[in-house]
């Protein structure tokens, strides 16, 4: 079959396609914050849509201080094995793209192409300007490395003049050489990819930092929640048990269809459970550890722990779900509780859940002035007070957990 040369119209169509592909790729890059996924999509697009037998991208990994091939796509036997290729800064291809004198050799083509290497070696003036046999040897080494990788073209991707990645391209499916408009497209794609990869790396770094901060925050909450137990000797372990019961009830409510809780709610409920009694830090120890029943005045002071708790955690800027659990877990379904005598659905769900969990643990814990109830007695008491002290759907989930033997 005779290959006819392309007409100007055909070339124009190809250029328009390149432009559309670049625009589409750029739009996609903006939305992706996972560097590996981003590279995977770029390489897949090159192989599937642009007729390249195989392609890969080496990217600088700061923790290894090296360039590593993480993603490779294409025909089996041709593509470079993922994780196989690792370039240090003395690797010929890396050295070529990071050394100022050598980078200048690729300005016109935006890449180094295997077919161009001999032309570069013998180009007039190159040996005099770049160190004679030094550049010749480096180019031979680059050529050898490209052959080993079965790579026809290498396109650098720079971010603020720093080499961030290199696009490795195999042969075209039709066997023709890379045209300049194709190399220009790959250079523009690599440039956009470098920016997107860097942004994705920064985003991942922020995510990791946020996760570390979140874990530190939750550990701080755990410590903060346990401080009250150092002051109130009769509530040892109370905070953790209430939090455990509350989370179990909430999960059961989600399972039985009573409520649609998302993962954020469960985290907020955990924090609320851990901090529900934090206001007791502001209650005198003589009242907290009194060995008899409280007087009316002492009980009024004790009741202030709900609002004091919210005041104590105010600097933490916690979500409203958490604040509700701290402030309203002593409200009752018929409106006889405190601090605001809320009733029925006026009581936030986080508080209604903690209320049942809190009462279960309080009733089954021994105090100096009374023995704790058995678990069976406490369960019966909670069941009898559904619709009076406790929200009925919360009690329903609690009873279901008891029947399963979970609580």
Secondary structure, 3 states (H helix, E strand, C coil): CCCCCCCHHHHHHHHHHHHHHHHHHHHHHHHCCCHHHHHHHHHHHHHHHCCECEEEEEEEECCCCEEEEEEEEECCCCCCCCCCCEECCCCHHHHHHHCHHHHHHHCCCCCEEHHHHHHHHHCCCHHHHHCCHHHHHHHHHHHHHHHHCCCCEEEEEEECCEEEEEEEECCECCCCCCCHHHHHHHHHHHHHHHHHHHHHHHHHHHHHHHHHHHHHHHHHHHHHHHHHHHHCHHHCCHHHHHHHHHHHHHHHHHHCCCCCCCHHHHHHHHHHHHHCCHHHHHCCHHHHCCCCCCCHHHHHHHHCHHHHHHHHHHHHCCCHHHHHHHHHCCCCCCCCCCCCCCCHHHCCHHHHHHHHHHHHHHHCCCECCECCCCHHHHHHHHHHCECCCECHHHHHHHHHHHHHCCC
